[in-house]
Amino acid sequence: MTKKHDAMNPPLKIEIDLNLLVVFDAVMAELNVTRAAEKLSTTQPAVSKALNRLRRAFKDDLFIKVPSGVKPTPKAIAIWTPIRNGLADIRQVTQPTLFDPATSTLTFTIALNDYMASLFALPLVQQLSQEAPGINLRFVPSMNIDAPALLEQSEIDLAMGALFASKPRLQSQTLFTDHYVCAMRKQHPLTKRKLTLDQFVRADHLLITLTGEATGFIDRILREKGLQRRIMLTVNQFSLAPAILANSDLIAAINYRSVQHSHFAKALHLTELPLDHDPIHVRMMWHDRKQRDTAHEWLRSLIVELCTHL
């Protein structure tokens, strides 16, 4: 027997033009009406009109104006995933053209620091010259903490580094892990025996700080122990550290790979830190809007493959 609905509570029925859902998806991806209009090759008033129709259909504001553009309501966040996935399935059926790296002329913008660039730039360029000679890369500086905002604002396609935990609209994947060592020149007085915590604290230190802060995670650990070290020099580039260490009596807590790949690696003595610390998880991060983008998927797969050979 067919179940009948209560006449006083008829089932919810929403009939929406598919084009309105395309507009909704674009605004959710960009969080900016102007950028969404540009992405859709239409006008801002047209997008605003479509949003008004969607608000009436869903009986919800969907988006609230903020200084940077718009902020989605809980309702908008809840309905975006099924709408986005449905549109992706429809596009796959109606627009089956696949991304071809051999003929593509796309440009990818990647945020990363000089440590990551030193690891990835050459092998990535070499791989692209073979598989995708028309693709362009644009590397921009990354402070890690800025990466989520840059991804949200569509300023970059990918971020790479020791990134913080992803936000709900961001995806991330661990590429490899690294660890910290204490580095100094091979003739340094502290190389004669196992490095103690007391020797470590009394030495003059070099700190690599991408944010400009005068302290790092080591200082937080030391403070918990009631200790303090002297940071004689701070720099904001990993590539500078090995040369400075090799030609001074400074020591540094530094990630192993940045020393391993340095031209000064043979001039440096590496030893364990006299402190317990967590490993470094190097990740790449991207926005949900790129999750099913075939070109973006190809780039992510290429980077993951390259990481297996580092």
C-alpha positions as CSV (number, residue, x, y, z in Angstrom):
1,M,0.0,0.0,0.0
2,T,1.3,3.4,-0.9
3,K,2.1,5.6,2.1
4,K,0.1,8.8,2.0
5,H,1.5,12.1,3.4
6,D,-0.3,14.0,6.0
7,A,-2.3,16.8,4.2
8,M,-1.2,19.2,6.9
9,N,2.5,18.4,6.3
10,P,3.1,17.8,2.5
11,P,6.6,16.6,1.5
12,L,9.1,19.3,0.7
13,K,9.4,19.8,-3.0
14,I,12.1,22.1,-4.5
15,E,12.3,22.6,-8.3
16,I,15.5,24.5,-9.2
17,D,17.0,25.4,-12.5
18,L,20.3,23.5,-12.9
19,N,22.0,26.8,-13.8
20,L,21.2,28.1,-10.4
21,L,23.1,25.3,-8.8
22,V,26.1,26.0,-11.0
23,V,26.0,29.6,-9.7
24,F,25.7,28.3,-6.1
25,D,28.7,26.0,-6.6
26,A,30.8,28.9,-8.1
27,V,30.0,31.2,-5.2
28,M,30.8,28.5,-2.7
29,A,34.1,27.8,-4.4
30,E,35.2,31.4,-4.6
31,L,33.3,32.9,-1.6
32,N,33.2,36.1,-3.6
33,V,30.3,37.1,-5.9
34,T,32.6,39.1,-8.3
35,R,35.1,36.3,-8.7
36,A,32.2,33.8,-9.2
37,A,30.8,36.0,-11.9
38,E,34.2,36.1,-13.7
39,K,34.5,32.4,-13.4
40,L,31.1,31.9,-15.0
41,S,31.7,34.6,-17.6
42,T,28.6,36.5,-16.5
43,T,27.9,39.7,-14.6
44,Q,27.7,40.3,-10.8
45,P,24.0,41.4,-11.0
46,A,23.2,38.1,-12.7
47,V,24.9,36.1,-10.0
48,S,23.1,38.1,-7.3
49,K,19.8,37.6,-9.0
50,A,20.4,33.8,-9.1
51,L,21.3,33.8,-5.4
52,N,18.1,35.5,-4.6
53,R,16.2,32.8,-6.4
54,L,18.1,30.2,-4.5
55,R,17.4,31.9,-1.2
56,R,13.7,31.8,-1.9
57,A,13.9,28.1,-2.9
58,F,15.9,27.0,0.1
59,K,14.3,29.5,2.5
60,D,17.7,30.4,3.8
61,D,20.1,33.3,3.3
62,L,22.8,30.9,2.1
63,F,25.5,33.6,2.0
64,I,26.2,36.6,4.3
65,K,28.3,39.5,3.3
66,V,31.7,39.9,4.9
67,P,34.7,42.2,4.1
68,S,36.4,39.6,1.9
69,G,33.2,38.6,0.0
70,V,30.6,36.3,1.4
71,K,30.4,33.7,4.1
72,P,28.2,30.5,3.7
73,T,25.5,29.8,6.2
74,P,25.3,26.3,7.8
75,K,22.6,25.4,5.3
76,A,24.8,26.3,2.4
77,I,27.7,24.3,3.8
78,A,25.4,21.3,4.3
79,I,24.0,21.2,0.8
80,W,27.2,22.1,-1.1
81,T,28.8,18.6,-1.1
82,P,25.8,16.8,-2.7
83,I,25.3,19.7,-5.2
84,R,29.0,19.8,-6.1
85,N,29.3,16.0,-6.5
86,G,26.1,16.0,-8.6
87,L,27.4,18.7,-10.9
88,A,30.7,16.9,-11.2
89,D,28.9,13.7,-12.3
90,I,26.8,15.6,-14.8
91,R,29.9,17.4,-16.3
92,Q,31.7,14.0,-16.5
93,V,28.8,12.7,-18.7
94,T,28.1,15.8,-20.8
95,Q,31.7,17.1,-21.1
96,P,33.9,14.0,-21.2
97,T,36.9,15.8,-22.6
98,L,39.9,14.7,-20.4
99,F,42.9,16.8,-19.4
100,D,45.9,16.0,-21.7
101,P,49.2,17.0,-20.1
102,A,51.1,16.7,-23.4
103,T,49.1,19.5,-25.0
104,S,48.0,21.6,-22.0
105,T,49.3,25.2,-21.5
106,L,47.9,25.6,-18.0
107,T,49.8,27.5,-15.3
108,F,49.9,26.2,-11.7
109,T,50.7,28.4,-8.8
110,I,52.3,26.7,-5.8
111,A,53.1,28.2,-2.4
112,L,56.2,26.8,-0.8
113,N,59.3,27.9,1.1
114,D,62.9,27.7,-0.2
115,Y,63.5,24.3,1.5
116,M,60.6,22.7,-0.4
117,A,61.7,24.5,-3.6
118,S,65.2,23.0,-3.3
119,L,63.7,19.5,-3.0
120,F,61.0,19.8,-5.7
121,A,61.9,22.4,-8.3
122,L,64.4,20.5,-10.4
123,P,62.7,17.1,-10.4
124,L,59.3,18.7,-11.1
125,V,60.6,20.7,-14.0
126,Q,62.4,17.7,-15.4
127,Q,59.3,15.6,-15.3
128,L,57.2,18.4,-16.8
129,S,59.6,18.8,-19.7
130,Q,59.0,15.2,-20.5
131,E,55.3,14.8,-19.9
132,A,53.8,18.3,-20.1
133,P,56.2,20.7,-22.0
134,G,53.5,23.4,-22.3
135,I,52.6,23.6,-18.6
136,N,53.9,26.6,-16.6
137,L,54.8,26.7,-12.9
138,R,54.7,29.7,-10.6
139,F,56.3,29.3,-7.2
140,V,55.3,31.9,-4.6
141,P,56.6,32.3,-1.0
142,S,54.7,30.4,1.7
143,M,54.6,31.2,5.4
144,N,52.5,28.1,6.1
145,I,50.1,30.0,8.3
146,D,49.0,32.0,5.2
147,A,48.4,29.0,3.0
148,P,44.7,28.3,4.0
149,A,43.7,31.9,3.2
150,L,45.6,31.9,-0.1
151,L,43.8,28.7,-1.1
152,E,40.4,30.1,0.0
153,Q,41.0,33.2,-2.1
154,S,42.1,31.2,-5.2
155,E,45.5,32.9,-5.1
156,I,47.2,29.6,-5.3
157,D,46.5,26.1,-6.6
158,L,48.6,24.2,-4.0
159,A,50.5,24.8,-0.9
160,M,53.4,22.6,0.3
161,G,55.2,22.4,3.5
162,A,54.9,21.7,7.2
163,L,51.3,22.9,7.0
164,F,48.8,23.2,9.8
165,A,45.7,21.1,10.1
166,S,43.3,21.5,7.2
167,K,40.1,23.5,7.5
168,P,36.8,22.0,6.5
169,R,36.9,23.3,2.9
170,L,40.6,22.2,2.5
171,Q,42.1,18.9,1.7
172,S,45.6,17.7,2.5
173,Q,47.9,14.8,2.0
174,T,51.1,13.9,3.7
175,L,54.0,13.7,1.2
176,F,56.8,12.5,3.5
177,T,58.2,13.0,7.1
178,D,61.4,14.6,8.2
179,H,63.1,15.1,11.5
180,Y,65.2,17.7,13.3
181,V,68.9,17.4,13.9
182,C,71.5,19.6,15.5
183,A,73.9,20.9,12.8
184,M,77.3,22.6,13.3
185,R,80.6,22.8,11.4
186,K,82.8,19.7,11.6
187,Q,85.5,21.3,13.6
188,H,83.1,22.8,16.2
189,P,84.2,22.1,19.8
190,L,80.9,20.4,20.5
191,T,81.5,17.6,18.0
192,K,84.0,15.8,20.3
193,R,81.4,14.0,22.4
194,K,77.7,13.4,22.6
195,L,75.8,16.7,22.8
196,T,74.2,17.4,26.2
197,L,71.2,19.6,26.9
198,D,73.5,21.9,29.0
199,Q,75.9,22.3,26.1
200,F,73.1,22.8,23.6
201,V,71.6,25.6,25.8
202,R,74.9,27.4,26.3
203,A,75.8,27.5,22.6
204,D,75.1,30.4,20.3
205,H,72.2,29.5,18.0
206,L,71.0,30.1,14.5
207,L,67.2,30.1,14.0
208,I,65.4,29.7,10.7
209,T,62.1,31.6,11.1
210,L,59.8,32.0,8.1
211,T,57.4,34.2,10.1
212,G,59.9,36.6,11.5
213,E,59.4,35.5,15.1
214,A,62.5,35.5,17.2
215,T,61.7,32.1,18.8
216,G,60.8,28.7,17.6
217,F,59.4,25.4,18.8
218,I,62.7,24.6,20.6
219,D,62.3,27.7,22.8
220,R,58.8,26.5,23.8
221,I,60.3,23.1,24.9
222,L,63.1,24.8,26.7
223,R,60.8,27.2,28.6
224,E,58.8,24.2,29.9
225,K,62.1,23.0,31.4
226,G,62.9,26.4,32.8
227,L,65.7,26.9,30.3
228,Q,66.6,29.6,27.7
229,R,69.1,29.6,24.8
230,R,70.8,32.6,23.1
231,I,69.7,33.0,19.5
232,M,72.5,35.0,17.9
233,L,71.1,35.1,14.4
234,T,67.7,34.6,12.7
235,V,67.3,34.1,9.0
236,N,64.2,33.5,6.9
237,Q,65.6,31.1,4.3
238,F,66.6,27.5,4.8
239,S,69.2,27.7,2.0
240,L,71.3,30.3,4.0
241,A,71.6,28.2,7.1
242,P,74.1,25.5,6.0
243,A,76.6,28.0,4.7
244,I,76.5,30.1,7.9
245,L,76.8,27.0,10.1
246,A,79.8,25.7,8.1
247,N,81.7,29.0,8.5
248,S,80.9,30.0,12.1
249,D,80.5,28.5,15.6
250,L,76.8,28.8,15.6
251,I,74.7,25.6,15.9
252,A,71.1,25.1,14.7
253,A,68.1,22.7,15.1
254,I,67.3,22.1,11.5
255,N,65.3,19.6,9.4
256,Y,67.6,16.9,8.2
257,R,66.7,17.0,4.5
258,S,67.5,20.7,4.1
259,V,71.1,19.9,5.2
260,Q,71.3,16.7,3.3
261,H,70.6,18.4,0.0
262,S,72.9,21.4,0.7
263,H,76.2,22.0,-1.0
264,F,77.7,22.4,2.5
265,A,76.5,19.0,3.7
266,K,80.0,17.5,3.8
267,A,81.3,20.4,5.9
268,L,78.7,19.9,8.6
269,H,78.4,17.6,11.6
270,L,74.9,16.4,12.4
271,T,73.9,14.9,15.8
272,E,70.7,14.2,17.6
273,L,68.9,16.9,19.5
274,P,69.1,16.5,23.3
275,L,65.4,17.2,23.3
276,D,62.3,15.1,22.5
277,H,60.4,16.5,19.6
278,D,57.7,15.5,17.1
279,P,58.6,14.5,13.5
280,I,57.9,17.0,10.7
281,H,55.0,16.0,8.5
282,V,55.4,17.6,5.1
283,R,52.0,18.0,3.3
284,M,50.4,19.4,0.3
285,M,47.1,21.2,0.7
286,W,44.4,22.2,-1.8
287,H,40.9,23.6,-1.8
288,D,37.7,21.5,-2.3
289,R,37.0,23.3,-5.5
290,K,40.0,21.5,-7.1
291,Q,39.2,18.1,-5.7
292,R,37.8,16.7,-8.9
293,D,39.6,18.9,-11.4
294,T,41.4,16.4,-13.7
295,A,44.4,18.7,-14.3
296,H,44.8,19.3,-10.5
297,E,44.5,15.6,-9.8
298,W,47.2,14.9,-12.4
299,L,49.6,17.5,-10.7
300,R,48.9,16.0,-7.3
301,S,49.6,12.5,-8.5
302,L,52.8,13.7,-10.1
303,I,54.0,15.3,-6.9
304,V,53.2,12.3,-4.8
305,E,55.2,10.1,-7.2
306,L,58.2,12.4,-7.1
307,C,58.1,12.3,-3.3
308,T,58.7,8.6,-3.3
309,H,62.1,9.2,-4.8
310,L,63.3,12.0,-2.5
